[in-house]
Amino acid sequence: MERIVKVGIIGCGGIANNKHMPSLAKVQNCEMVAFCDIVVERAEAAKAKYGTPDAKVYENYKELLADESIEVVHVCTPNRSHSFITVDALDAGKHVMCEKPMAITLEECEAMVEAAKANGKFLMIGHNQRLAKAHAMARKLIVDGLIGDIVTFRTTFGHGGPETWSVDPGLNTWFFDKTKAAMGAMADLGIHKTDMIQYVLGSKIVKTQAVLTTLDKKDANGNLISVDDNAICIYQMENGVIGTMTASWTYYGAEDNSTKLYG
């Protein structure tokens, strides 16, 4: 008989409902047995749609972590809470899948890695772009030498902003609140392409020149939001390749999630 892995969801907002829980529901040997959110109604709705009949609902994530039957936790909360919730989950003996950005400081990231090592648990960050088939194929073409030596690249991720699809849509979304999000378009979109280009090229970024700015997004009071809505970066790779990365919340048209490699 196949062993069932029991999973707990911490944060039942937009990314959990649109990505994590629908994906987990397709995994045959896993069950979602616990749901936590500071808005209890969201956790209740998630349980009703994705949970087992005896799944539990929590308002405090530490109560969820106390359940020894849960092996894996998905951390789908706002950016500033990623690190301490992840460390607590690892210390509680859970494997962790944490949404990006990993954390908001280098020190927090390092603490998460150390907690995973100390507890002998897996820690995965939601850098899903490297799993896209097109990006996997691009990596293979480079490794096989079919593109030749890469000279430069251009990678972009832009759309009209998270206020249209966030669990709390509109100008009061937590994505625009620096006290919760800490960072804006760079952490939401740019981090995906930054991770992806290093994976595809097989080389790390060693130097950057960048503009991180707020050009157009306004809050409910008509003021520019407190986080960046655009990031334009020039990346120099360890292997000498130079290219650009653009992340934007002000592409008021079709989404652009594209990468071009020039060999």
C-alpha positions as CSV (number, residue, x, y, z in Angstrom):
1,M,0.0,0.0,0.0
2,E,1.4,3.4,-1.0
3,R,2.3,5.6,2.0
4,I,0.3,8.9,2.2
5,V,2.2,12.1,2.9
6,K,0.2,14.5,5.1
7,V,0.6,18.2,4.2
8,G,-0.3,21.4,6.1
9,I,-1.0,24.7,4.3
10,I,0.0,27.9,6.1
11,G,-1.5,30.9,4.3
12,C,-4.7,30.2,2.3
13,G,-4.5,33.3,0.0
14,G,-4.1,33.7,-3.7
15,I,-1.0,31.7,-4.4
16,A,-2.2,28.8,-2.2
17,N,-5.6,28.7,-4.0
18,N,-4.3,29.3,-7.5
19,K,-1.2,27.2,-7.5
20,H,-0.2,25.1,-4.4
21,M,-3.5,23.5,-3.4
22,P,-4.7,22.6,-6.9
23,S,-1.3,21.1,-7.6
24,L,-1.2,19.1,-4.4
25,A,-4.7,17.8,-5.2
26,K,-3.3,16.1,-8.2
27,V,-0.6,14.2,-6.3
28,Q,-1.9,10.7,-5.5
29,N,0.1,10.0,-2.4
30,C,-0.5,13.2,-0.5
31,E,-3.4,14.6,1.6
32,M,-4.0,18.1,2.8
33,V,-4.9,17.6,6.4
34,A,-4.5,21.1,7.9
35,F,-5.1,24.7,6.8
36,C,-4.1,27.8,8.6
37,D,-4.8,31.5,7.9
38,I,-5.2,34.6,10.1
39,V,-8.5,35.0,8.3
40,V,-10.2,31.8,9.5
41,E,-12.8,31.8,6.8
42,R,-10.1,31.4,4.1
43,A,-8.8,28.3,5.9
44,E,-12.3,26.9,6.2
45,A,-13.0,27.4,2.5
46,A,-9.7,25.7,1.7
47,K,-10.5,22.8,3.9
48,A,-14.0,22.4,2.3
49,K,-12.4,22.4,-1.2
50,Y,-9.2,20.5,-0.7
51,G,-9.1,18.9,2.7
52,T,-9.7,15.4,3.9
53,P,-12.9,14.9,5.9
54,D,-11.1,15.2,9.2
55,A,-8.8,18.0,8.2
56,K,-8.2,20.7,10.8
57,V,-8.4,24.5,10.6
58,Y,-6.1,26.8,12.5
59,E,-5.7,30.5,13.0
60,N,-2.3,30.2,14.7
61,Y,0.4,28.4,12.6
62,K,2.2,27.1,15.7
63,E,-0.8,25.0,16.5
64,L,-0.7,23.4,13.1
65,L,3.1,22.7,13.6
66,A,2.3,20.9,16.8
67,D,0.5,18.1,14.8
68,E,3.1,15.4,14.6
69,S,1.3,13.6,11.8
70,I,2.1,16.4,9.3
71,E,5.3,15.8,7.4
72,V,5.3,18.7,4.9
73,V,4.3,22.3,5.3
74,H,3.7,24.8,2.5
75,V,4.4,28.4,3.6
76,C,2.2,30.7,1.4
77,T,2.2,33.8,3.6
78,P,3.3,37.4,2.9
79,N,7.0,38.0,2.3
80,R,8.1,39.3,5.7
81,S,6.8,36.1,7.5
82,H,8.5,33.5,5.3
83,S,11.6,33.2,7.4
84,F,10.3,32.8,10.9
85,I,7.5,30.5,9.9
86,T,9.8,28.3,7.9
87,V,12.4,28.1,10.7
88,D,9.7,27.2,13.2
89,A,8.4,24.5,10.8
90,L,11.8,23.0,10.3
91,D,12.4,23.0,14.0
92,A,9.1,21.2,14.4
93,G,10.4,18.4,12.2
94,K,8.6,19.3,9.0
95,H,9.9,19.5,5.4
96,V,9.1,22.9,4.0
97,M,8.0,24.3,0.6
98,C,8.3,28.1,1.0
99,E,7.0,30.6,-1.5
100,K,9.4,33.1,-3.0
101,P,10.9,35.4,-2.1
102,M,12.8,33.1,0.3
103,A,13.1,35.9,2.9
104,I,13.8,39.6,3.0
105,T,17.4,39.6,4.2
106,L,20.4,37.5,3.6
107,E,20.6,36.7,7.3
108,E,17.1,35.3,7.3
109,C,17.9,33.1,4.2
110,E,20.9,31.7,5.9
111,A,19.0,31.0,9.1
112,M,16.5,29.0,7.0
113,V,19.2,27.0,5.4
114,E,20.9,26.3,8.8
115,A,17.6,25.2,10.3
116,A,17.0,22.7,7.4
117,K,20.5,21.3,7.9
118,A,20.2,21.1,11.7
119,N,16.9,19.3,11.5
120,G,17.8,17.1,8.5
121,K,14.8,18.3,6.6
122,F,14.2,19.4,3.0
123,L,13.7,23.1,2.3
124,M,12.5,24.1,-1.2
125,I,11.7,27.6,-2.4
126,G,9.0,28.2,-5.1
127,H,11.3,29.0,-8.0
128,N,9.0,27.3,-10.5
129,Q,10.4,29.0,-13.6
130,R,13.3,26.5,-13.8
131,L,10.7,23.7,-14.0
132,A,9.0,25.1,-17.1
133,K,9.5,22.9,-20.1
134,A,10.8,25.7,-22.3
135,H,13.4,26.6,-19.8
136,A,14.5,23.0,-19.3
137,M,14.8,22.7,-23.1
138,A,16.9,25.9,-23.3
139,R,19.2,24.5,-20.7
140,K,19.5,21.2,-22.7
141,L,20.3,23.1,-25.9
142,I,23.1,25.0,-24.2
143,V,24.5,21.9,-22.6
144,D,24.4,20.1,-25.9
145,G,26.1,23.0,-27.6
146,L,23.4,23.6,-30.1
147,I,23.2,27.4,-29.4
148,G,26.9,27.8,-29.1
149,D,28.6,30.0,-26.5
150,I,26.0,32.4,-25.1
151,V,27.1,36.0,-25.6
152,T,24.1,37.9,-24.2
153,F,20.5,37.5,-23.1
154,R,17.3,39.4,-22.4
155,T,14.7,38.1,-19.9
156,T,11.5,39.8,-18.9
157,F,8.5,39.2,-16.6
158,G,5.9,41.9,-16.6
159,H,2.1,42.2,-16.1
160,G,-0.5,44.7,-14.9
161,G,0.1,44.1,-11.2
162,P,-1.0,41.8,-8.4
163,E,-4.0,44.0,-7.4
164,T,-6.1,42.2,-10.0
165,W,-5.6,38.6,-8.7
166,S,-4.5,38.9,-5.1
167,V,-6.7,37.3,-2.4
168,D,-7.4,40.9,-1.3
169,P,-7.7,42.6,-4.7
170,G,-7.6,46.3,-5.3
171,L,-5.3,49.1,-4.1
172,N,-5.2,47.8,-0.5
173,T,-3.5,44.5,-1.5
174,W,-0.7,43.4,0.9
175,F,1.6,43.4,-2.1
176,F,1.6,47.2,-2.0
177,D,2.2,47.4,1.7
178,K,5.9,47.6,2.6
179,T,5.2,46.4,6.2
180,K,4.0,43.1,4.8
181,A,5.7,42.7,1.4
182,A,9.0,44.5,2.1
183,M,9.7,44.4,-1.7
184,G,7.7,44.8,-4.9
185,A,8.0,43.7,-8.5
186,M,11.6,42.6,-8.1
187,A,10.6,40.1,-5.3
188,D,7.4,39.1,-7.0
189,L,8.6,38.7,-10.6
190,G,12.3,39.6,-10.9
191,I,13.3,36.9,-8.5
192,H,11.8,34.3,-10.8
193,K,13.8,35.4,-13.8
194,T,17.0,36.0,-11.7
195,D,16.9,32.3,-10.5
196,M,15.9,31.0,-13.9
197,I,18.7,32.7,-15.9
198,Q,21.3,31.3,-13.6
199,Y,19.8,27.8,-14.0
200,V,19.6,28.0,-17.8
201,L,23.0,29.5,-18.3
202,G,24.6,27.3,-15.6
203,S,26.4,30.3,-14.2
204,K,25.9,32.6,-11.2
205,I,25.4,36.4,-11.3
206,V,28.5,38.1,-10.0
207,K,27.7,41.8,-10.7
208,T,24.7,43.9,-11.4
209,Q,23.8,47.5,-12.3
210,A,20.1,48.2,-11.6
211,V,17.3,50.6,-11.3
212,L,14.7,49.7,-8.7
213,T,11.9,52.3,-8.8
214,T,8.2,53.1,-8.4
215,L,6.9,54.7,-11.6
216,D,3.1,54.5,-11.7
217,K,1.4,52.2,-9.1
218,K,-0.7,54.2,-6.6
219,D,-2.4,53.2,-3.3
220,A,-5.9,53.9,-2.3
221,N,-4.9,57.5,-1.3
222,G,-3.5,58.3,-4.7
223,N,0.1,58.1,-3.5
224,L,2.9,56.0,-5.1
225,I,3.0,52.6,-3.5
226,S,5.8,52.0,-0.9
227,V,7.4,49.2,-2.8
228,D,9.0,49.1,-6.3
229,D,6.7,48.5,-9.4
230,N,9.7,48.2,-11.8
231,A,13.2,46.8,-11.8
232,I,15.6,47.0,-14.7
233,C,18.9,45.1,-14.2
234,I,22.0,44.4,-16.1
235,Y,23.5,41.1,-15.0
236,Q,27.1,40.0,-15.5
237,M,27.5,36.3,-15.1
238,E,30.4,34.3,-13.7
239,N,31.2,32.9,-17.1
240,G,31.4,36.4,-18.6
241,V,27.9,36.6,-20.3
242,I,26.1,39.9,-19.9
243,G,22.3,40.4,-20.3
244,T,19.3,42.3,-19.0
245,M,16.4,41.4,-16.7
246,T,13.3,43.4,-16.4
247,A,10.5,43.0,-13.9
248,S,7.4,45.1,-14.1
249,W,3.9,45.6,-12.6
250,T,3.1,48.3,-15.2
251,Y,2.8,46.2,-18.3
252,Y,-0.9,47.2,-18.9
253,G,-1.5,44.8,-21.6
254,A,-0.6,41.2,-22.3
255,E,1.7,39.5,-19.8
256,D,5.3,39.2,-21.0
257,N,7.2,36.2,-19.6
258,S,9.9,35.8,-22.2
259,T,13.6,35.0,-22.5
260,K,15.9,35.4,-25.4
261,L,19.4,33.8,-25.6
262,Y,22.0,35.0,-28.2
263,G,24.8,32.5,-28.9
